[in-house]
Amino acid sequence: MIRYLGFLIILVSVVSLWGCNEESQEERFIMEGIVAEVSDAHVFIYEEQPGIDRILTKEEVTSKSIQSSSFGFDEKLSDIEVGDKVKVWYDVLDTRLPGSGHGTKIELIKRP
């Protein structure tokens, strides 16, 4: 009986730790940026640049090698416009410049 109780305690501990690890891993796959281009289910964002007060185009971002990524979503994007500051959750990202990946969630942070 004591062996089963010990096994049960270890099992509950492992499952609890595994659940915490999944939550923190999900938080790592987030990118914030300024929207340079948006279409039905795609968004191209770049890292905010200090000292630049205007919205950059996709061509300007790529020519200056600014950290940027394009994300495709399974659903149509609504209420996202060029110039918005957004937060994108993603599950896959190709890190070439510009990066590209699959977005799972997008949240508006600030409008210009």
ZIWOGI-V283992 format. One record per residue. NEAR is the number of other ideal C-beta (glycine too) atoms within 8 Angstrom. Layout:
<<NEAR> <NEAR>>
This chain:
<<4> <5> <6> <7> <8> <8> <8> <8> <8> <8> <8> <8> <8> <8> <8> <8> <8> <8> <8> <8> <8> <8> <8> <8> <8> <8> <7> <6> <9> <9> <8> <10> <13> <13> <15> <13> <10> <10> <7> <5> <9> <12> <16> <15> <14> <13> <8> <8> <8> <4> <4> <6> <3> <4> <8> <12> <8> <9> <6> <8> <14> <11> <6> <7> <5> <10> <6> <16> <14> <11> <15> <9> <13> <3> <5> <6> <13> <4> <5> <11> <8> <8> <8> <13> <11> <15> <9> <16> <11> <13> <7> <6> <9> <7> <5> <6> <8> <10> <11> <10> <13> <9> <12> <7> <6> <13> <7> <10> <8> <6> <7> <5>>
